[in-house]
Amino acid sequence: MDIRLVTLVATGGAIGAVARYAIQQWLPADSLPWGTMVANLSGSLLLGLLLGALAAGATVSEEAVLLFGTGVLGAFTTMSAFAIDTIRMVETNPSSTAIMVTTTLIGSISLAWIGWRISIAFVT
């Protein structure tokens, strides 16, 4: 294992975790876990942009993918918080839970695809 690459992932992870914490503090989870949803949706778009550019042949270094893709966006997006938010919400508000789960799953995949397609259109 290359310690330089591990350091890039760890540095990116620290940045992404702090960014997610900041969003969760900024967006109150009154009726829905807005911070988790915004992190997952925006992170999916950004990862789609990054990896779409890579797939289209853009010159993106391994270091950049590890720092931003694996590190920053890996820590910024959060499947585990989404899972716990779902468990907590389903007991008190099933209809809002269904909206949150549907929005997060369909939205994340759709935004990743949109980011991917945008990158391919601009790079090729």
N, C-alpha and C positions, 0 to 999 in steps of 0.2 A: 504494500500500500504506500503510495506516494504522499508523504506528510504535507507537501506543498498543496496538493489537491484537497486533502482532508481539511487543511486550514482554510482554503477557499470556501468549501461547503460549510464549515463551522461559522465562518465570518458571515456568509450569506444567511445562514440559519438564524444567527443572532439578530441581524437586521430585519429579517422577515418576521421573527417572533415579536420584536418590539413594535414593528409596524402594525401587526395584528392586534396587539395589546392596545395600542393607541386608538385604532379604529373602534375596538370594543368599548373603550372608555368614552369615545366621542359620540357613538351611536347607542343610546340607551335601549336595553332589551325589554321595553315595556310590554308590548303585545307579541312581538316576534324577536328572535335573536338577530337583529339587524347587522351587528358587527360581524358575526360569523357568515351571514349571507353575503354581505358586501365583500368580505375577504375571499370567499370561495368563488363568487361570480367574477370579480375583477381579476383575481389570480388566474382563473381559467382562461380569460381573454388574453392576459399577458403571456401565459405559457403557450397558448396557441400562436400568438404572434412570434415568439422566440423560436419555437420548434417548427413552425411553418416556414419561417425564413431559412432555417437550417435545411429543411426538406427541399426547398426551392433552389438550393445551391448557394445561398449567401455564405460568405466567409464568417463563420462564428466559431471562435476558438473553443476548445474543450474546457478551458478555464472559465470562459464566460457562461457556458451552459451549466457548469457545476456551480459557479457562484450565484447566478441569477435563477436558473431553472431549478436545480436541486436544492440549493441553499435558501435563497430569499423566498422564492415562490413555494418551495416545499414546506417551509416553516410558516409562511403567511397564510396559505390555505390550510384547512383543517377538517379532515373527515371525522376525527375523534370528537371534536366539539360539536359538529353537526349531529353525530350519533347521540351524544348525551343531551343536546338540546331537544332532539326528537323524543327521546325517552321522557324527559321532564315535561314536555309540552303535551304529549298524548294523554297524560293523566288528567290534565286540567282543561285543555282546549283542543279537542280532536279536529275541529274544522280548520283552525289556524295551523295546526300541525300539518294537515294535508296540503295546505297552501304553501307552507314553508318547504316541505319535502319536494313537492312538485316543482316549485320555483327553483330550488337549489339544484336538483338533478337535471331537469330539462334546460334550465338556464346555464348551468356550468358547461354542459356538453355543447349547447348551441353557441355560447360565447367562445369556447375553445375552437370550435369549427370556424366561426366568423374570423377570429384572429388568424387562424391557419390560412383561410382563403385570402384575407387581406394581405398577408405577408407574401403568399405565392403570387398574387396579382402585382405587387410592387417589386418583387425581386426578379420575376421572369419577364 
